[in-house]
Amino acid sequence: MNLAELHRKLIAAARATPPDDRVPYAFEKRIMARLTGRSPLDAAALWGRALLRAAVLCLAFMVFLALGSLFLPSNNPDTLLSQDVEQTLFAAVDNPNDPAGDNR
């Protein structure tokens, strides 16, 4: 169905319906009480809540990785995880054959 035609039909139906003069008791007061009872949206609280959830997730992931590195067997018992991490981080710096890392 065409949206313009649907819009026209809905507006015509709304105009054909007579308005009701009856209003529930204390309707205005209830509406105003709801409007004043709501607090404004606090962006800092939303960010704080999201960052707290992210921090908890990161902490859980860190504990999972720490326990995994502690209890899972290593292929080479002579090396430590810290040595593996250090070798991986400095691999690009220590590679003499890399033309991109050549500082002349």
C-alpha positions, 0 to 999 in steps of 0.5 A: 500500500502506498504510504501517502494514501495510508497517511491520508486515510488515517488522518481522515479517520481521525478527523471523522471521529468526534473528540470525547469530552470526558476526562478521567479524574485528576488526569492532569495531575497524574500526567504532571506527577509522572513528568516531574518524577522522572530524573533527567538522563545522566550521561556520566552515569551511563558511561560509568555503568558501561565502563564498570561492566567492561572493567569486570569483563576485562578482569575476568578475562585476565584471571582466565588467562592467568590461570590458563598460563599457570595450569596448562602444560608448556611444550618446553618446560625450560621457557617461561611465559614472560620470556615468550612474551618478551621474544614476541614483543621484541621480534620486530626490533631484533630482526636484522633482515627486515628492510622496513626496520632499517634505520640508516 
